[in-house]
Structures are given as C-alpha cells and as structure tokens.
C-alpha cells in the first residue's frame, strides 16, 4: 500500500512506517495491541472497564497517541486505533474522539 501510495503521489511521498502489532489468546482472554507499549507518559482506559476485563487502553507519549491495547474485546474494536497511531494523532483528539463515540 505504501509503495502504491507513493507511486500515485510522487510529489508528496511518505516513508513506509508500519505500526507494530501483536495478538495473543491466553485461555479465554484475547489481547491485541498496536504501537509501542513502552516508554509512555500516560495510559487511559478509553473503552470498556478494567473490572470486567474487557477494555481498550490508549497510551500517550508527549502530545501523541503512541499505542493501544485491547483486552477481552473483539479484534475489530481496536482497528480504528491503528489508523490514529499511524497518523500520529494528537492525544487530546484521539481520546476525545473515543469518548464521544
């Protein structure tokens, strides 16, 4: 996709910068994550609840969203966060958008 995007837009090329991703099934619990889950300044539960063990937690470094972790949620629940991380979305815009949804 990155190669085609740059081929079709030669005047504004963008470097290939994939968003790291992992998933794991641990017994009856599913984990999905995008971005780097280390070195963040803040973490906020943006969907779900820790008590139910079904949530999405977003991580901030500086004023940017850097990662998101999904625990016990359907895989598609975290997909919008991948785009926000890839776009280096500002923390306030990403979290405000999640809370408004």
N, C-alpha and C positions, 0 to 999 in steps of 0.2 A: 504494500500500500504506500509506503514511504517513497519508494522508487517511482511509482506511477504518479504520485502527487507532485514530486519534483520534476518529472518529465513534462507534465502538463502545465506546470507553473515555473518555468526556468528563471523568471525574473525575481521570484521570491522563494528560493529553495529553503527547506528546513532539514536539519540533520535528523538522521534516524536515531530516535531515542525511545526505545521500548520501555514500558512501565513494568518493573519486576512483578511477578505474580506467583503465588503458590496456593495450593489447596491440600487439605488433608481430611480424611474421615477417621475419627477416633471413636470407635464403638458406635454409639448412636449420635455423635456430635460431628457437625461439619464446620470446617474452618476454611475461609477464603480470604486472601489478602492481596492488595495491590500497593506498590510503592515500597519504601524502605521503612521498616518498623523499628528503627534505632535512631537515637540522637534527636528525638523530637522535644519540643518545648512544652507542648500541651496535648492532652488527649480528651476527647469529649464523646460521650455516647450520643449519637445523632439519630438513632432509630432503635426501637425495642427497649429492653430492660435487662440490667445485669442479673436481677433476681430470678428471672425466668430462663436465663442462659440463652437468650435469643436477642442479639443486638448487633449493631454496626457501630464501631468506634472509629472516629476520624482523628488523625494526628497532624499537628502543626509544627513547623519549624520556621521561625521568623514570622512573616505575614503570609506564608504559603501553606496550602494543603500538601502534605507530603506522602500520606499513606492512609489506607482504610483497612480495617479488619472486620470481617463478618464471622459471627459465631452463631451456629444454630439457625441461620436464616437461609432461605432459598438462594441458590447461586445467582440468580438474576437480580437479587436485591442490591448487590454490590456493584453491578456493572456500571451504573451512572457515575460512580466514584472514580472509575478508571479514567474516564474522559476528563474529569475535573483535575485529577492528578497529572495527567499528560499535558493538560493546558496550563499547568502551574497556577491554578486558580487561587485567588486570594482567599485566605481563611474565612474572613467575615462573609464573603459572598457564598462560599461553599456551604458553610454551616447555616447561614440564614436561609438558603435555598432548601436545605434538608429539613429544617424545622418548619418551613412554610408548606412543605409537601404533605 
